[in-house]
Amino acid sequence: MSERRVIVYPPSESGGRKVRVGDEVLGTAYSLHDLTVFLQNAGLADWDELDVAESGLIEWHEGGPEVWAP
């Protein structure tokens, strides 16, 4: 998992951000907690919200870990 890039797309009109790891779309996250759970389920079981917010592994599009709505 840690070798694949995580992409967090811009917030959608209805809220939430699509999350992709490598070629796989994990779903739509509506909070940093949601994103953390997605990544834990994808193999980063020991990561918490702080790890996710500060990770260089994650490519944030149009806003960082604090932006979840347009």
Secondary structure as the mmCIF struct_conf table of DSSP 4:
data_model
#
loop_
_struct_conf.conf_type_id
_struct_conf.id
_struct_conf.beg_label_comp_id
_struct_conf.beg_label_asym_id
_struct_conf.beg_label_seq_id
_struct_conf.end_label_comp_id
_struct_conf.end_label_asym_id
_struct_conf.end_label_seq_id
TURN_TY1_P TURN_TY1_P1 SER A 2 GLU A 3
BEND BEND1 ARG A 4 ARG A 4
HELX_LH_PP_P HELX_LH_PP_P1 ARG A 5 ARG A 5
STRN STRN1 VAL A 6 VAL A 8
HELX_LH_PP_P HELX_LH_PP_P2 TYR A 9 SER A 12
TURN_TY1_P TURN_TY1_P2 GLU A 13 SER A 14
BEND BEND2 GLY A 15 GLY A 15
STRN STRN2 ARG A 17 VAL A 21
TURN_TY1_P TURN_TY1_P3 GLY A 22 ASP A 23
STRN STRN3 GLU A 24 ALA A 29
BEND BEND3 TYR A 30 SER A 31
HELX_RH_AL_P HELX_RH_AL_P1 LEU A 32 ASN A 41
TURN_TY1_P TURN_TY1_P4 ALA A 42 GLY A 43
TURN_TY1_P TURN_TY1_P5 ALA A 45 ASP A 46
HELX_RH_AL_P HELX_RH_AL_P2 GLU A 49 GLU A 54
TURN_TY1_P TURN_TY1_P6 GLY A 56 LEU A 57
STRN STRN4 ILE A 58 TRP A 60
BEND BEND4 HIS A 61 GLY A 63
TURN_TY1_P TURN_TY1_P7 PRO A 65 GLU A 66
#
